[in-house]
Amino acid sequence: MGKRKPVVGPPGGGLGAVEVTVLACRCRCGHEWVTRNREKPRVCPKCKSPNWDKPKKWEWAPDRQ
């Protein structure tokens, strides 16, 4: 006879709802994403800024005429 396949599913083999923890991030450029692992990202995947989690100290505004 063949070997049995391992059971895939929630711990304990029960069915139903499973709690999942994810880390959602928002960069100061406005980009939002969900990380693949629970580690804090080093850079924003859109603008590549390493300061994505720090607030801006000032915003540049062109001279108004």
PyMOL Python script that loads the backbone (N, CA, C, O; Angstrom):
from pymol import cmd

cmd.read_pdbstr("""\
ATOM      1  N   MET A   1       0.848  -1.179   0.000  1.00  0.00           N
ATOM      2  CA  MET A   1       0.000   0.000   0.000  1.00  0.00           C
ATOM      3  C   MET A   1       0.888   1.236   0.000  1.00  0.00           C
ATOM      4  O   MET A   1       2.050   1.180   0.404  1.00  0.00           O
ATOM      5  N   GLY A   2       0.325   2.360  -0.461  1.00  0.00           N
ATOM      6  CA  GLY A   2       1.074   3.613  -0.532  1.00  0.00           C
ATOM      7  C   GLY A   2       1.057   4.374   0.782  1.00  0.00           C
ATOM      8  O   GLY A   2       0.314   4.053   1.710  1.00  0.00           O
ATOM      9  N   LYS A   3       1.893   5.383   0.823  1.00  0.00           N
ATOM     10  CA  LYS A   3       1.961   6.227   2.015  1.00  0.00           C
ATOM     11  C   LYS A   3       0.800   7.217   2.006  1.00  0.00           C
ATOM     12  O   LYS A   3       0.312   7.602   0.943  1.00  0.00           O
ATOM     13  N   ARG A   4       0.361   7.629   3.203  1.00  0.00           N
ATOM     14  CA  ARG A   4      -0.722   8.613   3.321  1.00  0.00           C
ATOM     15  C   ARG A   4      -0.171  10.010   3.128  1.00  0.00           C
ATOM     16  O   ARG A   4       0.951  10.301   3.542  1.00  0.00           O
ATOM     17  N   LYS A   5      -0.952  10.879   2.500  1.00  0.00           N
ATOM     18  CA  LYS A   5      -0.556  12.272   2.322  1.00  0.00           C
ATOM     19  C   LYS A   5      -0.721  13.017   3.646  1.00  0.00           C
ATOM     20  O   LYS A   5      -1.631  12.711   4.416  1.00  0.00           O
ATOM     21  N   PRO A   6       0.152  13.996   3.918  1.00  0.00           N
ATOM     22  CA  PRO A   6      -0.009  14.778   5.154  1.00  0.00           C
ATOM     23  C   PRO A   6      -1.261  15.644   5.083  1.00  0.00           C
ATOM     24  O   PRO A   6      -1.682  16.068   4.007  1.00  0.00           O
ATOM     25  N   VAL A   7      -1.842  15.895   6.237  1.00  0.00           N
ATOM     26  CA  VAL A   7      -3.049  16.711   6.316  1.00  0.00           C
ATOM     27  C   VAL A   7      -2.656  18.179   6.161  1.00  0.00           C
ATOM     28  O   VAL A   7      -1.750  18.659   6.843  1.00  0.00           O
ATOM     29  N   VAL A   8      -3.339  18.889   5.262  1.00  0.00           N
ATOM     30  CA  VAL A   8      -3.073  20.305   5.047  1.00  0.00           C
ATOM     31  C   VAL A   8      -4.240  21.088   5.608  1.00  0.00           C
ATOM     32  O   VAL A   8      -5.394  20.786   5.304  1.00  0.00           O
ATOM     33  N   GLY A   9      -3.955  22.095   6.428  1.00  0.00           N
ATOM     34  CA  GLY A   9      -5.019  22.899   7.004  1.00  0.00           C
ATOM     35  C   GLY A   9      -4.585  23.531   8.304  1.00  0.00           C
ATOM     36  O   GLY A   9      -3.400  23.545   8.636  1.00  0.00           O
ATOM     37  N   PRO A  10      -5.543  24.052   9.037  1.00  0.00           N
ATOM     38  CA  PRO A  10      -5.225  24.706  10.302  1.00  0.00           C
ATOM     39  C   PRO A  10      -4.627  23.732  11.306  1.00  0.00           C
ATOM     40  O   PRO A  10      -4.840  22.525  11.198  1.00  0.00           O
ATOM     41  N   PRO A  11      -3.877  24.246  12.286  1.00  0.00           N
ATOM     42  CA  PRO A  11      -3.327  23.358  13.316  1.00  0.00           C
ATOM     43  C   PRO A  11      -4.432  22.555  13.996  1.00  0.00           C
ATOM     44  O   PRO A  11      -5.506  23.088  14.272  1.00  0.00           O
ATOM     45  N   GLY A  12      -4.183  21.320  14.257  1.00  0.00           N
ATOM     46  CA  GLY A  12      -5.172  20.451  14.886  1.00  0.00           C
ATOM     47  C   GLY A  12      -6.072  19.781  13.859  1.00  0.00           C
ATOM     48  O   GLY A  12      -6.882  18.926  14.218  1.00  0.00           O
ATOM     49  N   GLY A  13      -5.949  20.150  12.598  1.00  0.00           N
ATOM     50  CA  GLY A  13      -6.723  19.519  11.544  1.00  0.00           C
ATOM     51  C   GLY A  13      -8.177  19.948  11.480  1.00  0.00           C
ATOM     52  O   GLY A  13      -8.926  19.420  10.658  1.00  0.00           O
ATOM     53  N   GLY A  14      -8.613  20.905  12.333  1.00  0.00           N
ATOM     54  CA  GLY A  14      -9.998  21.349  12.312  1.00  0.00           C
ATOM     55  C   GLY A  14     -10.281  22.290  11.149  1.00  0.00           C
ATOM     56  O   GLY A  14      -9.367  22.880  10.573  1.00  0.00           O
ATOM     57  N   LEU A  15     -11.528  22.419  10.822  1.00  0.00           N
ATOM     58  CA  LEU A  15     -11.925  23.329   9.758  1.00  0.00           C
ATOM     59  C   LEU A  15     -12.535  24.573  10.367  1.00  0.00           C
ATOM     60  O   LEU A  15     -13.006  24.550  11.504  1.00  0.00           O
ATOM     61  N   GLY A  16     -12.526  25.654   9.617  1.00  0.00           N
ATOM     62  CA  GLY A  16     -13.135  26.879  10.108  1.00  0.00           C
ATOM     63  C   GLY A  16     -12.205  28.061   9.925  1.00  0.00           C
ATOM     64  O   GLY A  16     -11.285  28.029   9.109  1.00  0.00           O
ATOM     65  N   ALA A  17     -12.459  29.096  10.693  1.00  0.00           N
ATOM     66  CA  ALA A  17     -11.695  30.326  10.581  1.00  0.00           C
ATOM     67  C   ALA A  17     -10.310  30.163  11.212  1.00  0.00           C
ATOM     68  O   ALA A  17     -10.150  29.489  12.230  1.00  0.00           O
ATOM     69  N   VAL A  18      -9.314  30.794  10.585  1.00  0.00           N
ATOM     70  CA  VAL A  18      -7.950  30.760  11.079  1.00  0.00           C
ATOM     71  C   VAL A  18      -7.468  32.196  11.196  1.00  0.00           C
ATOM     72  O   VAL A  18      -7.693  33.000  10.290  1.00  0.00           O
ATOM     73  N   GLU A  19      -6.809  32.529  12.295  1.00  0.00           N
ATOM     74  CA  GLU A  19      -6.293  33.878  12.485  1.00  0.00           C
ATOM     75  C   GLU A  19      -4.985  34.040  11.717  1.00  0.00           C
ATOM     76  O   GLU A  19      -4.081  33.212  11.830  1.00  0.00           O
ATOM     77  N   VAL A  20      -4.893  35.126  10.927  1.00  0.00           N
ATOM     78  CA  VAL A  20      -3.709  35.411  10.130  1.00  0.00           C
ATOM     79  C   VAL A  20      -3.220  36.807  10.502  1.00  0.00           C
ATOM     80  O   VAL A  20      -4.002  37.757  10.541  1.00  0.00           O
ATOM     81  N   THR A  21      -1.930  36.925  10.773  1.00  0.00           N
ATOM     82  CA  THR A  21      -1.351  38.222  11.114  1.00  0.00           C
ATOM     83  C   THR A  21      -0.528  38.720   9.937  1.00  0.00           C
ATOM     84  O   THR A  21       0.373  38.025   9.466  1.00  0.00           O
ATOM     85  N   VAL A  22      -0.838  39.930   9.458  1.00  0.00           N
ATOM     86  CA  VAL A  22      -0.088  40.532   8.361  1.00  0.00           C
ATOM     87  C   VAL A  22       0.356  41.923   8.777  1.00  0.00           C
ATOM     88  O   VAL A  22      -0.209  42.512   9.699  1.00  0.00           O
ATOM     89  N   LEU A  23       1.359  42.444   8.103  1.00  0.00           N
ATOM     90  CA  LEU A  23       1.858  43.784   8.369  1.00  0.00           C
ATOM     91  C   LEU A  23       1.557  44.649   7.153  1.00  0.00           C
ATOM     92  O   LEU A  23       2.085  44.409   6.068  1.00  0.00           O
ATOM     93  N   ALA A  24       0.704  45.661   7.337  1.00  0.00           N
ATOM     94  CA  ALA A  24       0.390  46.595   6.265  1.00  0.00           C
ATOM     95  C   ALA A  24       1.192  47.866   6.499  1.00  0.00           C
ATOM     96  O   ALA A  24       1.325  48.323   7.635  1.00  0.00           O
ATOM     97  N   CYS A  25       1.724  48.437   5.423  1.00  0.00           N
ATOM     98  CA  CYS A  25       2.597  49.604   5.533  1.00  0.00           C
ATOM     99  C   CYS A  25       2.106  50.722   4.622  1.00  0.00           C
ATOM    100  O   CYS A  25       1.470  50.474   3.598  1.00  0.00           O
ATOM    101  N   ARG A  26       2.417  51.968   5.016  1.00  0.00           N
ATOM    102  CA  ARG A  26       2.099  53.138   4.201  1.00  0.00           C
ATOM    103  C   ARG A  26       3.315  54.045   4.182  1.00  0.00           C
ATOM    104  O   ARG A  26       3.840  54.415   5.232  1.00  0.00           O
ATOM    105  N   CYS A  27       3.761  54.402   2.982  1.00  0.00           N
ATOM    106  CA  CYS A  27       4.914  55.281   2.817  1.00  0.00           C
ATOM    107  C   CYS A  27       4.453  56.726   2.790  1.00  0.00           C
ATOM    108  O   CYS A  27       3.280  57.012   2.548  1.00  0.00           O
ATOM    109  N   ARG A  28       5.385  57.630   3.041  1.00  0.00           N
ATOM    110  CA  ARG A  28       5.035  59.048   2.973  1.00  0.00           C
ATOM    111  C   ARG A  28       4.811  59.518   1.546  1.00  0.00           C
ATOM    112  O   ARG A  28       4.326  60.630   1.337  1.00  0.00           O
ATOM    113  N   CYS A  29       5.158  58.688   0.550  1.00  0.00           N
ATOM    114  CA  CYS A  29       4.827  59.015  -0.838  1.00  0.00           C
ATOM    115  C   CYS A  29       3.372  58.676  -1.145  1.00  0.00           C
ATOM    116  O   CYS A  29       2.862  59.035  -2.206  1.00  0.00           O
ATOM    117  N   GLY A  30       2.691  57.974  -0.207  1.00  0.00           N
ATOM    118  CA  GLY A  30       1.288  57.629  -0.378  1.00  0.00           C
ATOM    119  C   GLY A  30       1.050  56.176  -0.754  1.00  0.00           C
ATOM    120  O   GLY A  30      -0.094  55.721  -0.763  1.00  0.00           O
ATOM    121  N   HIS A  31       2.106  55.445  -1.061  1.00  0.00           N
ATOM    122  CA  HIS A  31       1.974  54.042  -1.453  1.00  0.00           C
ATOM    123  C   HIS A  31       1.651  53.175  -0.243  1.00  0.00           C
ATOM    124  O   HIS A  31       2.231  53.365   0.827  1.00  0.00           O
ATOM    125  N   GLU A  32       0.726  52.218  -0.401  1.00  0.00           N
ATOM    126  CA  GLU A  32       0.359  51.273   0.651  1.00  0.00           C
ATOM    127  C   GLU A  32       0.576  49.860   0.144  1.00  0.00           C
ATOM    128  O   GLU A  32       0.308  49.568  -1.021  1.00  0.00           O
ATOM    129  N   TRP A  33       1.063  48.977   1.017  1.00  0.00           N
ATOM    130  CA  TRP A  33       1.291  47.598   0.627  1.00  0.00           C
ATOM    131  C   TRP A  33       1.247  46.687   1.836  1.00  0.00           C
ATOM    132  O   TRP A  33       1.339  47.144   2.975  1.00  0.00           O
ATOM    133  N   VAL A  34       1.107  45.389   1.580  1.00  0.00           N
ATOM    134  CA  VAL A  34       1.112  44.364   2.623  1.00  0.00           C
ATOM    135  C   VAL A  34       2.387  43.558   2.450  1.00  0.00           C
ATOM    136  O   VAL A  34       2.667  43.064   1.358  1.00  0.00           O
ATOM    137  N   THR A  35       3.170  43.422   3.529  1.00  0.00           N
ATOM    138  CA  THR A  35       4.436  42.705   3.443  1.00  0.00           C
ATOM    139  C   THR A  35       4.198  41.199   3.360  1.00  0.00           C
ATOM    140  O   THR A  35       3.154  40.697   3.778  1.00  0.00           O
ATOM    141  N   ARG A  36       5.170  40.502   2.822  1.00  0.00           N
ATOM    142  CA  ARG A  36       5.071  39.046   2.703  1.00  0.00           C
ATOM    143  C   ARG A  36       5.451  38.350   4.001  1.00  0.00           C
ATOM    144  O   ARG A  36       4.990  37.242   4.275  1.00  0.00           O
ATOM    145  N   ASN A  37       6.296  39.002   4.803  1.00  0.00           N
ATOM    146  CA  ASN A  37       6.676  38.420   6.092  1.00  0.00           C
ATOM    147  C   ASN A  37       6.445  39.465   7.175  1.00  0.00           C
ATOM    148  O   ASN A  37       6.013  40.580   6.883  1.00  0.00           O
ATOM    149  N   ARG A  38       6.728  39.109   8.415  1.00  0.00           N
ATOM    150  CA  ARG A  38       6.424  40.012   9.524  1.00  0.00           C
ATOM    151  C   ARG A  38       7.554  40.988   9.838  1.00  0.00           C
ATOM    152  O   ARG A  38       7.464  41.733  10.814  1.00  0.00           O
ATOM    153  N   GLU A  39       8.604  40.999   9.039  1.00  0.00           N
ATOM    154  CA  GLU A  39       9.701  41.921   9.265  1.00  0.00           C
ATOM    155  C   GLU A  39       9.368  43.292   8.687  1.00  0.00           C
ATOM    156  O   GLU A  39       8.656  43.402   7.689  1.00  0.00           O
ATOM    157  N   LYS A  40       9.896  44.338   9.329  1.00  0.00           N
ATOM    158  CA  LYS A  40       9.687  45.695   8.853  1.00  0.00           C
ATOM    159  C   LYS A  40      10.495  45.894   7.565  1.00  0.00           C
ATOM    160  O   LYS A  40      11.690  45.597   7.546  1.00  0.00           O
ATOM    161  N   PRO A  41       9.869  46.390   6.489  1.00  0.00           N
ATOM    162  CA  PRO A  41      10.587  46.584   5.228  1.00  0.00           C
ATOM    163  C   PRO A  41      11.693  47.625   5.365  1.00  0.00           C
ATOM    164  O   PRO A  41      11.577  48.560   6.157  1.00  0.00           O
ATOM    165  N   ARG A  42      12.770  47.460   4.589  1.00  0.00           N
ATOM    166  CA  ARG A  42      13.866  48.423   4.618  1.00  0.00           C
ATOM    167  C   ARG A  42      13.566  49.647   3.763  1.00  0.00           C
ATOM    168  O   ARG A  42      13.939  50.762   4.127  1.00  0.00           O
ATOM    169  N   VAL A  43      12.895  49.452   2.628  1.00  0.00           N
ATOM    170  CA  VAL A  43      12.586  50.559   1.728  1.00  0.00           C
ATOM    171  C   VAL A  43      11.166  50.419   1.199  1.00  0.00           C
ATOM    172  O   VAL A  43      10.581  49.336   1.235  1.00  0.00           O
ATOM    173  N   CYS A  44      10.619  51.528   0.708  1.00  0.00           N
ATOM    174  CA  CYS A  44       9.305  51.514   0.055  1.00  0.00           C
ATOM    175  C   CYS A  44       9.477  50.850  -1.315  1.00  0.00           C
ATOM    176  O   CYS A  44      10.400  51.209  -2.047  1.00  0.00           O
ATOM    177  N   PRO A  45       8.616  49.893  -1.685  1.00  0.00           N
ATOM    178  CA  PRO A  45       8.761  49.226  -2.971  1.00  0.00           C
ATOM    179  C   PRO A  45       8.464  50.130  -4.174  1.00  0.00           C
ATOM    180  O   PRO A  45       8.847  49.799  -5.297  1.00  0.00           O
ATOM    181  N   LYS A  46       7.796  51.253  -3.960  1.00  0.00           N
ATOM    182  CA  LYS A  46       7.477  52.146  -5.078  1.00  0.00           C
ATOM    183  C   LYS A  46       8.565  53.200  -5.282  1.00  0.00           C
ATOM    184  O   LYS A  46       9.132  53.303  -6.370  1.00  0.00           O
ATOM    185  N   CYS A  47       8.862  53.989  -4.230  1.00  0.00           N
ATOM    186  CA  CYS A  47       9.812  55.099  -4.379  1.00  0.00           C
ATOM    187  C   CYS A  47      11.216  54.738  -3.898  1.00  0.00           C
ATOM    188  O   CYS A  47      12.148  55.522  -4.079  1.00  0.00           O
ATOM    189  N   LYS A  48      11.380  53.565  -3.288  1.00  0.00           N
ATOM    190  CA  LYS A  48      12.664  53.066  -2.787  1.00  0.00           C
ATOM    191  C   LYS A  48      13.250  53.914  -1.664  1.00  0.00           C
ATOM    192  O   LYS A  48      14.457  53.863  -1.427  1.00  0.00           O
ATOM    193  N   SER A  49      12.428  54.690  -0.968  1.00  0.00           N
ATOM    194  CA  SER A  49      12.909  55.534   0.116  1.00  0.00           C
ATOM    195  C   SER A  49      13.160  54.708   1.374  1.00  0.00           C
ATOM    196  O   SER A  49      12.288  53.955   1.808  1.00  0.00           O
ATOM    197  N   PRO A  50      14.372  54.850   1.973  1.00  0.00           N
ATOM    198  CA  PRO A  50      14.627  54.152   3.235  1.00  0.00           C
ATOM    199  C   PRO A  50      13.947  54.848   4.420  1.00  0.00           C
ATOM    200  O   PRO A  50      13.897  54.295   5.519  1.00  0.00           O
ATOM    201  N   ASN A  51      13.432  56.040   4.202  1.00  0.00           N
ATOM    202  CA  ASN A  51      12.764  56.806   5.263  1.00  0.00           C
ATOM    203  C   ASN A  51      11.247  56.732   5.137  1.00  0.00           C
ATOM    204  O   ASN A  51      10.551  57.667   5.534  1.00  0.00           O
ATOM    205  N   TRP A  52      10.732  55.649   4.597  1.00  0.00           N
ATOM    206  CA  TRP A  52       9.303  55.531   4.330  1.00  0.00           C
ATOM    207  C   TRP A  52       8.455  55.603   5.593  1.00  0.00           C
ATOM    208  O   TRP A  52       7.288  55.988   5.526  1.00  0.00           O
ATOM    209  N   ASP A  53       9.022  55.238   6.752  1.00  0.00           N
ATOM    210  CA  ASP A  53       8.245  55.192   7.992  1.00  0.00           C
ATOM    211  C   ASP A  53       8.482  56.402   8.892  1.00  0.00           C
ATOM    212  O   ASP A  53       8.008  56.434  10.028  1.00  0.00           O
ATOM    213  N   LYS A  54       9.210  57.392   8.392  1.00  0.00           N
ATOM    214  CA  LYS A  54       9.467  58.610   9.173  1.00  0.00           C
ATOM    215  C   LYS A  54       8.676  59.763   8.564  1.00  0.00           C
ATOM    216  O   LYS A  54       8.602  59.872   7.340  1.00  0.00           O
ATOM    217  N   PRO A  55       8.079  60.633   9.394  1.00  0.00           N
ATOM    218  CA  PRO A  55       7.314  61.759   8.842  1.00  0.00           C
ATOM    219  C   PRO A  55       8.233  62.768   8.161  1.00  0.00           C
ATOM    220  O   PRO A  55       9.408  62.897   8.505  1.00  0.00           O
ATOM    221  N   LYS A  56       7.672  63.476   7.194  1.00  0.00           N
ATOM    222  CA  LYS A  56       8.430  64.527   6.514  1.00  0.00           C
ATOM    223  C   LYS A  56       8.648  65.682   7.485  1.00  0.00           C
ATOM    224  O   LYS A  56       7.760  66.015   8.269  1.00  0.00           O
ATOM    225  N   LYS A  57       9.822  66.288   7.432  1.00  0.00           N
ATOM    226  CA  LYS A  57      10.108  67.431   8.298  1.00  0.00           C
ATOM    227  C   LYS A  57       9.528  68.708   7.712  1.00  0.00           C
ATOM    228  O   LYS A  57       9.128  69.610   8.448  1.00  0.00           O
ATOM    229  N   TRP A  58       9.482  68.784   6.382  1.00  0.00           N
ATOM    230  CA  TRP A  58       8.886  69.930   5.703  1.00  0.00           C
ATOM    231  C   TRP A  58       8.513  69.507   4.288  1.00  0.00           C
ATOM    232  O   TRP A  58       9.046  68.531   3.760  1.00  0.00           O
ATOM    233  N   GLU A  59       7.611  70.235   3.691  1.00  0.00           N
ATOM    234  CA  GLU A  59       7.220  69.977   2.300  1.00  0.00           C
ATOM    235  C   GLU A  59       7.575  71.167   1.449  1.00  0.00           C
ATOM    236  O   GLU A  59       7.342  72.311   1.838  1.00  0.00           O
ATOM    237  N   TRP A  60       8.133  70.904   0.294  1.00  0.00           N
ATOM    238  CA  TRP A  60       8.520  71.935  -0.634  1.00  0.00           C
ATOM    239  C   TRP A  60       7.273  72.425  -1.356  1.00  0.00           C
ATOM    240  O   TRP A  60       6.452  71.630  -1.814  1.00  0.00           O
ATOM    241  N   ALA A  61       7.145  73.737  -1.449  1.00  0.00           N
ATOM    242  CA  ALA A  61       6.013  74.333  -2.183  1.00  0.00           C
ATOM    243  C   ALA A  61       6.577  75.407  -3.106  1.00  0.00           C
ATOM    244  O   ALA A  61       7.342  76.258  -2.653  1.00  0.00           O
ATOM    245  N   PRO A  62       6.223  75.389  -4.370  1.00  0.00           N
ATOM    246  CA  PRO A  62       6.726  76.419  -5.284  1.00  0.00           C
ATOM    247  C   PRO A  62       6.207  77.801  -4.885  1.00  0.00           C
ATOM    248  O   PRO A  62       5.145  77.915  -4.273  1.00  0.00           O
ATOM    249  N   ASP A  63       6.955  78.846  -5.233  1.00  0.00           N
ATOM    250  CA  ASP A  63       6.543  80.216  -4.917  1.00  0.00           C
ATOM    251  C   ASP A  63       5.216  80.529  -5.573  1.00  0.00           C
ATOM    252  O   ASP A  63       4.995  80.238  -6.748  1.00  0.00           O
ATOM    253  N   ARG A  64       4.344  81.124  -4.793  1.00  0.00           N
ATOM    254  CA  ARG A  64       3.029  81.504  -5.335  1.00  0.00           C
ATOM    255  C   ARG A  64       3.106  82.933  -5.841  1.00  0.00           C
ATOM    256  O   ARG A  64       3.659  83.803  -5.168  1.00  0.00           O
ATOM    257  N   GLN A  65       2.564  83.176  -7.003  1.00  0.00           N
ATOM    258  CA  GLN A  65       2.604  84.524  -7.577  1.00  0.00           C
ATOM    259  C   GLN A  65       1.221  85.090  -7.706  1.00  0.00           C
ATOM    260  O   GLN A  65       1.057  86.218  -8.170  1.00  0.00           O
TER     261      GLN A  65
END
""", "prot")
cmd.dss("prot")
cmd.show_as("cartoon", "prot")
cmd.util.cbc("prot")
cmd.orient("prot")
